[in-house]
Amino acid sequence: MAGHPLHPLLTDIPVGAWTLTLLFDLVGLIFHLPQLGIASSIAAAVGTAAALGAAAAGLMDWMDIDPAEKSVGAVHAIINTLLLYSSLPW
């Protein structure tokens, strides 16, 4: 994309989707609207799918950075992977 990294742009999608997930869950609980559970589930799924795309773009961007910055990117990827793994329902 004209020499700019794609990963930072793509991270807005999962952040927004997961924010909507939280909002739908809170509104559904406060106002007793169980039908918002479906919207919450869809937003969570969109966020997870977009996060996978952002991770793939992050890997491609990481391959093109200076060696001094690679360790920061590697730590970022490891922490995010561990957080995603810990949030899975198993």
C-alpha positions in Angstrom: 0.0 0.0 0.0 2.3 2.7 -1.3 5.2 1.7 1.1 3.1 1.9 4.2 2.6 -1.1 6.6 -0.9 -2.7 6.3 -1.0 -4.2 9.8 -1.8 -0.9 11.7 -4.7 -0.2 9.4 -6.2 -3.7 9.7 -6.0 -3.7 13.5 -8.8 -1.1 13.7 -11.4 -3.7 12.5 -11.0 -6.2 15.3 -10.7 -3.5 17.9 -14.0 -1.9 16.7 -15.7 -5.3 16.4 -14.7 -6.4 19.9 -15.8 -3.0 21.2 -19.2 -3.6 19.7 -19.2 -7.0 21.2 -18.7 -5.5 24.7 -21.3 -2.8 24.0 -23.9 -5.3 22.8 -23.3 -7.5 25.8 -23.6 -4.7 28.3 -26.8 -3.2 26.7 -28.3 -6.6 26.5 -27.6 -7.3 30.2 -28.7 -3.9 31.4 -31.9 -3.7 29.4 -32.7 -7.4 29.4 -32.5 -7.8 25.6 -31.3 -11.3 24.9 -31.6 -10.9 21.2 -28.4 -8.7 21.3 -26.5 -11.9 22.0 -26.7 -12.8 18.3 -25.3 -9.4 17.3 -22.6 -9.8 20.0 -21.6 -13.2 18.6 -21.5 -11.9 15.0 -19.3 -8.9 16.1 -17.0 -11.3 18.0 -16.7 -13.6 15.0 -16.0 -10.6 12.6 -13.4 -9.3 15.1 -11.7 -12.7 15.3 -11.6 -13.2 11.5 -10.2 -9.7 11.1 -7.6 -10.3 13.8 -6.4 -13.3 11.8 -6.0 -11.0 8.7 -4.3 -8.4 10.8 -1.9 -11.0 12.2 -1.0 -12.2 8.7 -0.4 -8.6 7.6 1.7 -8.1 10.7 3.8 -11.1 9.8 4.4 -9.8 6.3 5.2 -6.3 7.7 7.5 -7.9 10.3 9.5 -9.6 7.7 10.5 -6.2 6.1 11.6 -4.3 9.3 15.1 -3.8 10.6 16.6 -6.5 12.9 16.6 -4.1 15.9 12.9 -3.8 15.6 12.1 -7.5 15.0 12.4 -8.3 18.7 9.7 -5.8 19.6 7.4 -7.3 16.9 8.1 -10.8 18.1 7.2 -10.0 21.7 4.0 -8.2 20.4 3.1 -11.3 18.4 3.8 -13.7 21.3 1.8 -11.8 23.8 -1.2 -11.4 21.4 -1.1 -15.1 20.5 -1.0 -16.1 24.2 -3.9 -13.7 25.0 -6.0 -15.1 22.1 -5.2 -18.7 23.1 -6.1 -18.0 26.7 -9.5 -16.6 25.7 -10.5 -19.7 23.7 -13.3 -21.8 25.4 -11.3 -24.9 26.2 
